Amino acid sequence: MACRPQIALQAGILKILSKHVYSDWPSLVHRRLSAVCVDYNGNIQSAVAILEPRLRNLSPTRRAAIVKTASNSWCTSHRYHEQHIHNCILRCGSVHPCLPNVTFSDSLPHYLIWPSLWGFVIGTTGLPVGSSASSRVGVSMEWLDLRHVALAHHTYHSFKRDHDGTLGLHHL
């Protein structure tokens, strides 16, 4: 029972602050989805309508991982505009299909299409994943168990925390 007053207090503070803070959340998610998913149809209302019901029955940790994925909020060197943009930290060694001298960078668009990451997710869960970036983010009608998105998110961030330049997913 001791937690209920604290929750009520937090809810009250959030309600007060929400009235005074402008948030263009749909526009932000739309811009970020457009940057991450080349196959995103550009309809944010449709994306939210697809994603929202799928999030309801998930734990807060999984919901956060999925929202971070949909809003291009993985902690990549590309997103953080670091001075040195790393190659794929999972050591895929892949080369850009149109530019043979360019290796894939530490960026979410790369990780959403990288077969080894999703092969790991499939091998871990035993269930299929979507074939497109927008399905892997959870905003297409193609069915995807969103726990896959959370697993991919947590796998990447685990490697990011432990990254020393020698470990990659191909070593698993």
Backbone as CSV, one residue per row, in Angstrom:
resi,resn,N_x,N_y,N_z,CA_x,CA_y,CA_z,C_x,C_y,C_z
1,MET,0.810,-1.203,0.000,0.000,0.000,0.000,0.850,1.262,0.000
2,ALA,2.072,1.189,0.477,2.912,2.372,0.576,3.257,2.951,-0.786
3,CYS,3.193,2.139,-1.837,3.552,2.625,-3.172,2.444,3.436,-3.820
4,ARG,1.207,3.230,-3.432,0.096,3.903,-4.099,0.162,5.429,-3.991
5,PRO,0.429,6.028,-2.844,0.536,7.488,-2.801,1.659,8.002,-3.711
6,GLN,2.759,7.268,-3.792,3.869,7.691,-4.642,3.445,7.666,-6.113
7,ILE,2.716,6.613,-6.533,2.244,6.521,-7.907,1.275,7.652,-8.197
8,ALA,0.377,7.934,-7.284,-0.585,9.022,-7.459,0.140,10.355,-7.566
9,LEU,1.164,10.542,-6.773,1.945,11.768,-6.830,2.640,11.900,-8.179
10,GLN,3.266,10.815,-8.655,3.945,10.849,-9.950,2.958,11.117,-11.079
11,ALA,1.783,10.494,-11.021,0.759,10.710,-12.042,0.293,12.165,-12.034
12,GLY,0.126,12.730,-10.836,-0.279,14.132,-10.722,0.768,15.086,-11.290
13,ILE,2.020,14.821,-10.991,3.105,15.660,-11.528,3.151,15.553,-13.045
14,LEU,3.028,14.329,-13.589,3.028,14.143,-15.033,1.882,14.901,-15.686
15,LYS,0.710,14.869,-15.075,-0.456,15.576,-15.622,-0.203,17.076,-15.673
16,ILE,0.369,17.635,-14.618,0.671,19.071,-14.579,1.718,19.434,-15.626
17,LEU,2.784,18.646,-15.671,3.852,18.938,-16.628,3.393,18.787,-18.076
18,SER,2.525,17.814,-18.334,2.055,17.565,-19.697,1.308,18.753,-20.275
19,LYS,0.650,19.515,-19.424,-0.084,20.696,-19.886,0.853,21.808,-20.352
20,HIS,2.095,21.802,-19.861,3.014,22.900,-20.128,4.165,22.534,-21.064
21,VAL,4.203,21.293,-21.493,5.291,20.848,-22.360,4.704,20.493,-23.713
22,TYR,5.211,21.152,-24.760,4.754,20.847,-26.116,5.457,19.586,-26.600
23,SER,4.704,18.663,-27.119,5.287,17.436,-27.627,4.723,17.124,-28.994
24,ASP,5.591,17.033,-29.953,5.187,16.648,-31.296,5.684,15.228,-31.538
25,TRP,5.306,14.327,-30.615,5.765,12.938,-30.657,5.474,12.261,-31.998
26,PRO,4.256,12.360,-32.556,3.997,11.693,-33.838,4.930,12.173,-34.955
27,SER,5.207,13.455,-34.993,6.109,13.981,-36.026,7.527,13.447,-35.844
28,LEU,7.986,13.376,-34.601,9.319,12.851,-34.316,9.426,11.385,-34.737
29,VAL,8.443,10.573,-34.345,8.467,9.155,-34.701,8.384,8.993,-36.219
30,HIS,7.562,9.799,-36.872,7.454,9.749,-38.337,8.808,10.020,-38.998
31,ARG,9.491,11.070,-38.568,10.811,11.399,-39.140,11.805,10.271,-38.900
32,ARG,11.793,9.729,-37.697,12.762,8.679,-37.369,12.435,7.368,-38.071
33,LEU,11.160,7.022,-38.186,10.795,5.818,-38.933,11.202,5.958,-40.400
34,SER,11.021,7.147,-40.946,11.417,7.381,-42.341,12.915,7.191,-42.522
35,ALA,13.696,7.550,-41.525,15.150,7.402,-41.609,15.590,5.956,-41.419
36,VAL,14.857,5.188,-40.658,15.258,3.828,-40.313,14.735,2.793,-41.299
37,CYS,13.512,2.951,-41.749,12.855,1.929,-42.573,12.629,2.439,-43.991
38,VAL,13.381,1.937,-44.927,13.209,2.367,-46.312,11.844,1.955,-46.841
39,ASP,11.220,0.953,-46.267,9.920,0.481,-46.729,8.748,1.057,-45.918
40,TYR,9.014,2.005,-45.029,7.962,2.650,-44.232,7.061,3.440,-45.169
41,ASN,5.737,3.260,-45.017,4.789,3.882,-45.951,4.516,5.352,-45.666
42,GLY,5.025,5.891,-44.587,4.866,7.314,-44.296,3.579,7.675,-43.581
43,ASN,2.768,6.718,-43.225,1.507,6.986,-42.560,1.669,6.714,-41.066
44,ILE,1.904,7.761,-40.292,2.178,7.608,-38.870,0.939,7.110,-38.122
45,GLN,-0.262,7.545,-38.540,-1.469,7.066,-37.862,-1.601,5.547,-38.036
46,SER,-1.309,5.072,-39.232,-1.364,3.635,-39.492,-0.315,2.900,-38.656
47,ALA,0.893,3.448,-38.597,1.976,2.820,-37.831,1.605,2.734,-36.356
48,VAL,1.058,3.808,-35.804,0.665,3.819,-34.391,-0.490,2.846,-34.168
49,ALA,-1.443,2.813,-35.099,-2.584,1.902,-34.973,-2.141,0.450,-34.979
50,ILE,-1.097,0.141,-35.723,-0.581,-1.223,-35.774,0.223,-1.538,-34.517
51,LEU,1.061,-0.599,-34.099,1.998,-0.844,-32.999,1.337,-0.819,-31.617
52,GLU,0.452,0.130,-31.401,-0.109,0.334,-30.063,-0.767,-0.913,-29.459
53,PRO,-1.665,-1.604,-30.169,-2.288,-2.781,-29.545,-1.285,-3.905,-29.264
54,ARG,-0.226,-3.977,-30.059,0.779,-5.018,-29.861,1.601,-4.773,-28.595
55,LEU,1.684,-3.525,-28.158,2.490,-3.178,-26.985,1.770,-3.450,-25.666
56,ARG,0.473,-3.493,-25.694,-0.320,-3.532,-24.466,0.034,-4.658,-23.511
57,ASN,0.266,-5.842,-24.019,0.458,-6.992,-23.142,1.922,-7.305,-22.857
58,LEU,2.795,-6.384,-23.180,4.224,-6.616,-22.963,4.693,-5.935,-21.686
59,SER,5.805,-6.409,-21.158,6.389,-5.793,-19.962,6.903,-4.396,-20.305
60,PRO,7.037,-3.514,-19.309,7.565,-2.175,-19.563,8.949,-2.192,-20.217
61,THR,9.789,-3.151,-19.845,11.132,-3.230,-20.433,11.043,-3.534,-21.916
62,ARG,10.192,-4.470,-22.289,10.030,-4.807,-23.711,9.395,-3.656,-24.473
63,ARG,8.396,-3.009,-23.884,7.764,-1.858,-24.547,8.790,-0.778,-24.808
64,ALA,9.638,-0.487,-23.828,10.657,0.558,-24.001,11.615,0.191,-25.126
65,ALA,12.039,-1.068,-25.197,12.955,-1.496,-26.251,12.313,-1.341,-27.626
66,ILE,11.030,-1.632,-27.720,10.324,-1.537,-29.005,10.127,-0.079,-29.406
67,VAL,9.726,0.754,-28.459,9.564,2.183,-28.761,10.911,2.796,-29.142
68,LYS,11.978,2.405,-28.469,13.315,2.910,-28.819,13.708,2.468,-30.218
69,THR,13.318,1.271,-30.605,13.621,0.808,-31.953,12.814,1.598,-32.979
70,ALA,11.513,1.749,-32.749,10.651,2.472,-33.691,11.039,3.938,-33.806
71,SER,11.620,4.498,-32.766,11.991,5.920,-32.810,13.485,6.125,-33.067
72,ASN,14.161,5.100,-33.592,15.585,5.173,-33.935,16.411,5.641,-32.746
73,SER,16.194,5.011,-31.604,16.878,5.438,-30.384,17.843,4.399,-29.832
74,TRP,18.401,3.558,-30.696,19.476,2.683,-30.249,20.716,3.544,-30.062
75,CYS,21.597,3.142,-29.179,22.793,3.924,-28.841,23.931,3.663,-29.837
76,THR,23.694,3.949,-31.096,24.708,3.706,-32.120,25.614,4.913,-32.274
77,SER,26.822,4.674,-32.757,27.751,5.796,-32.968,27.228,6.700,-34.077
78,HIS,26.486,6.153,-35.024,25.904,6.963,-36.099,24.852,7.920,-35.534
79,ARG,23.960,7.416,-34.700,22.909,8.252,-34.117,23.483,9.314,-33.183
80,TYR,24.525,8.972,-32.448,25.137,9.919,-31.519,26.087,10.890,-32.208
81,HIS,26.253,10.753,-33.517,27.154,11.628,-34.276,28.544,11.669,-33.653
82,GLU,29.014,10.483,-33.267,30.341,10.408,-32.663,31.405,10.796,-33.696
83,GLN,32.525,11.265,-33.195,33.601,11.699,-34.075,34.039,10.561,-35.000
84,HIS,34.105,9.357,-34.458,34.437,8.184,-35.267,33.210,7.280,-35.321
85,ILE,32.611,7.150,-36.513,31.475,6.254,-36.691,32.032,4.847,-36.859
86,HIS,31.701,3.973,-35.948,32.213,2.611,-35.973,31.578,1.815,-37.111
87,ASN,32.303,0.808,-37.575,31.684,-0.194,-38.420,30.757,-0.993,-37.534
88,CYS,30.016,-1.893,-38.114,29.092,-2.755,-37.378,29.817,-3.347,-36.167
89,ILE,29.307,-3.075,-34.953,29.997,-3.564,-33.754,29.824,-5.061,-33.569
90,LEU,28.890,-5.645,-34.313,28.693,-7.077,-34.231,29.622,-7.806,-35.198
91,ARG,30.488,-7.046,-35.840,31.542,-7.597,-36.702,31.002,-8.427,-37.856
92,CYS,30.017,-7.878,-38.546,29.452,-8.643,-39.645,30.398,-8.674,-40.841
93,GLY,31.202,-7.627,-41.020,32.126,-7.588,-42.151,31.423,-7.380,-43.475
94,SER,30.139,-7.035,-43.432,29.389,-6.853,-44.670,29.814,-5.583,-45.389
95,VAL,29.712,-5.642,-46.688,30.045,-4.513,-47.541,28.765,-4.033,-48.194
96,HIS,28.648,-2.730,-48.349,27.486,-2.123,-48.986,27.318,-2.703,-50.389
97,PRO,26.097,-3.128,-50.782,25.915,-3.788,-52.067,26.231,-2.912,-53.280
98,CYS,26.061,-1.599,-53.158,26.316,-0.716,-54.294,27.674,-0.029,-54.222
99,LEU,28.257,0.010,-53.049,29.534,0.689,-52.852,30.506,-0.298,-52.216
100,PRO,31.240,-1.073,-53.024,32.063,-2.153,-52.472,33.158,-1.713,-51.513
101,ASN,33.519,-0.447,-51.491,34.559,0.026,-50.572,33.981,0.537,-49.252
102,VAL,32.660,0.415,-49.078,32.002,0.937,-47.878,31.479,-0.234,-47.057
103,THR,31.921,-0.313,-45.810,31.369,-1.327,-44.915,30.211,-0.709,-44.144
104,PHE,29.321,-1.551,-43.665,28.165,-1.047,-42.935,28.599,-0.437,-41.618
105,SER,27.936,0.645,-41.261,28.295,1.357,-40.039,27.433,0.900,-38.869
106,ASP,27.817,1.375,-37.713,27.096,1.139,-36.471,25.838,2.005,-36.510
107,SER,24.790,1.496,-37.193,23.551,2.261,-37.344,22.356,1.323,-37.321
108,LEU,21.242,1.815,-36.828,20.044,0.996,-36.723,19.552,0.489,-38.073
109,PRO,19.524,1.301,-39.139,19.067,0.743,-40.426,19.852,-0.510,-40.833
110,HIS,21.153,-0.536,-40.548,21.949,-1.728,-40.860,21.513,-2.912,-40.007
111,TYR,21.346,-2.698,-38.710,21.004,-3.802,-37.819,19.604,-4.356,-38.109
112,LEU,18.703,-3.522,-38.609,17.358,-4.005,-38.924,17.345,-4.958,-40.116
113,ILE,18.355,-4.894,-40.976,18.381,-5.782,-42.137,19.475,-6.835,-42.063
114,TRP,20.344,-6.770,-41.039,21.486,-7.671,-40.974,21.024,-9.086,-40.642
115,PRO,21.212,-10.042,-41.559,20.689,-11.402,-41.375,21.229,-12.135,-40.143
116,SER,22.464,-11.916,-39.770,23.014,-12.662,-38.628,22.345,-12.283,-37.307
117,LEU,22.032,-11.013,-37.121,21.340,-10.602,-35.898,19.975,-11.266,-35.841
118,TRP,19.245,-11.240,-36.942,17.906,-11.809,-36.956,17.963,-13.327,-36.966
119,GLY,19.026,-13.910,-37.526,19.224,-15.353,-37.423,19.416,-15.762,-35.972
120,PHE,20.158,-14.949,-35.219,20.348,-15.190,-33.793,19.006,-15.108,-33.061
121,VAL,18.207,-14.092,-33.407,16.897,-13.918,-32.774,16.011,-15.124,-33.078
122,ILE,15.990,-15.575,-34.339,15.186,-16.732,-34.718,15.679,-17.978,-33.988
123,GLY,17.004,-18.161,-33.961,17.570,-19.326,-33.288,17.296,-19.348,-31.800
124,THR,17.217,-18.179,-31.189,16.962,-18.090,-29.755,15.499,-18.347,-29.421
125,THR,14.604,-17.796,-30.250,13.176,-17.900,-29.944,12.501,-19.079,-30.630
126,GLY,13.087,-19.542,-31.739,12.466,-20.618,-32.503,11.285,-20.171,-33.338
127,LEU,11.060,-18.864,-33.431,9.934,-18.322,-34.191,10.444,-17.443,-35.329
128,PRO,9.708,-17.365,-36.433,10.151,-16.531,-37.554,10.037,-15.042,-37.230
129,VAL,10.789,-14.224,-37.957,10.706,-12.762,-37.825,10.256,-12.193,-39.157
130,GLY,9.850,-10.937,-39.153,9.454,-10.275,-40.382,10.631,-10.138,-41.335
131,SER,10.312,-9.946,-42.596,11.363,-9.875,-43.606,11.786,-8.449,-43.935
132,SER,10.993,-7.466,-43.570,11.307,-6.077,-43.904,11.672,-5.294,-42.648
133,ALA,12.329,-4.146,-42.868,12.698,-3.301,-41.726,11.454,-2.837,-40.969
134,SER,10.408,-2.421,-41.680,9.213,-1.926,-40.980,8.516,-3.041,-40.205
135,SER,8.575,-4.279,-40.695,7.979,-5.370,-39.915,8.834,-5.684,-38.700
136,ARG,10.144,-5.520,-38.829,11.021,-5.802,-37.693,10.920,-4.721,-36.624
137,VAL,10.469,-3.540,-37.015,10.217,-2.476,-36.045,8.820,-2.646,-35.450
138,GLY,7.946,-3.342,-36.168,6.601,-3.610,-35.665,5.526,-2.709,-36.206
139,VAL,5.791,-1.974,-37.301,4.806,-1.017,-37.822,4.232,-1.439,-39.165
140,SER,4.375,-2.695,-39.552,3.727,-3.167,-40.774,2.696,-4.214,-40.401
141,MET,1.849,-4.557,-41.334,0.807,-5.546,-41.069,1.367,-6.965,-41.031
142,GLU,2.584,-7.157,-41.557,3.194,-8.477,-41.487,3.353,-8.834,-40.013
143,TRP,2.889,-10.029,-39.640,2.906,-10.388,-38.221,4.325,-10.527,-37.707
144,LEU,4.527,-10.029,-36.552,5.801,-10.183,-35.867,5.526,-10.185,-34.377
145,ASP,6.101,-11.139,-33.695,6.036,-11.152,-32.243,7.019,-10.087,-31.784
146,LEU,6.532,-9.038,-31.165,7.390,-7.905,-30.818,8.474,-8.237,-29.803
147,ARG,8.378,-9.403,-29.177,9.464,-9.805,-28.286,10.762,-9.966,-29.080
148,HIS,10.638,-10.241,-30.384,11.822,-10.329,-31.242,12.557,-8.988,-31.308
149,VAL,11.769,-7.915,-31.432,12.355,-6.574,-31.506,13.103,-6.277,-30.208
150,ALA,12.477,-6.608,-29.090,13.109,-6.378,-27.789,14.388,-7.197,-27.658
151,LEU,14.371,-8.450,-28.113,15.572,-9.288,-28.045,16.688,-8.708,-28.906
152,ALA,16.372,-8.266,-30.111,17.385,-7.655,-30.981,17.962,-6.404,-30.314
153,HIS,17.103,-5.580,-29.737,17.534,-4.360,-29.037,18.480,-4.702,-27.893
154,HIS,18.091,-5.646,-27.054,18.910,-6.009,-25.897,20.207,-6.697,-26.321
155,THR,20.162,-7.484,-27.400,21.374,-8.131,-27.910,22.371,-7.082,-28.362
156,TYR,21.909,-6.127,-29.165,22.798,-5.062,-29.645,23.416,-4.306,-28.466
157,HIS,22.580,-3.884,-27.517,23.093,-3.068,-26.414,24.015,-3.857,-25.486
158,SER,23.788,-5.140,-25.375,24.712,-5.976,-24.610,26.085,-5.995,-25.280
159,PHE,26.097,-6.166,-26.597,27.372,-6.132,-27.325,27.997,-4.746,-27.258
160,LYS,27.188,-3.717,-27.326,27.704,-2.337,-27.281,28.407,-2.088,-25.942
161,ARG,27.797,-2.534,-24.850,28.397,-2.340,-23.529,29.709,-3.101,-23.396
162,ASP,29.771,-4.289,-23.990,30.948,-5.148,-23.855,31.923,-5.018,-25.018
163,HIS,31.648,-4.097,-25.941,32.430,-4.002,-27.176,33.890,-3.657,-26.900
164,ASP,34.790,-4.529,-27.366,36.217,-4.234,-27.253,36.911,-4.402,-28.599
165,GLY,36.123,-4.549,-29.653,36.692,-4.657,-30.984,37.039,-6.078,-31.403
166,THR,36.836,-7.047,-30.528,37.215,-8.413,-30.895,36.043,-9.380,-30.895
167,LEU,34.942,-9.017,-30.284,33.817,-9.925,-30.150,32.752,-9.568,-31.164
168,GLY,32.157,-10.562,-31.785,31.076,-10.324,-32.723,30.066,-11.432,-32.657
169,LEU,28.904,-11.189,-33.221,27.836,-12.170,-33.166,28.223,-13.440,-33.907
170,HIS,29.104,-13.340,-34.890,29.506,-14.536,-35.622,30.321,-15.494,-34.762
171,HIS,30.773,-15.056,-33.575,31.503,-15.927,-32.660,30.599,-16.798,-31.809
172,LEU,29.296,-16.503,-31.811,28.355,-17.261,-30.960,28.073,-18.610,-31.549
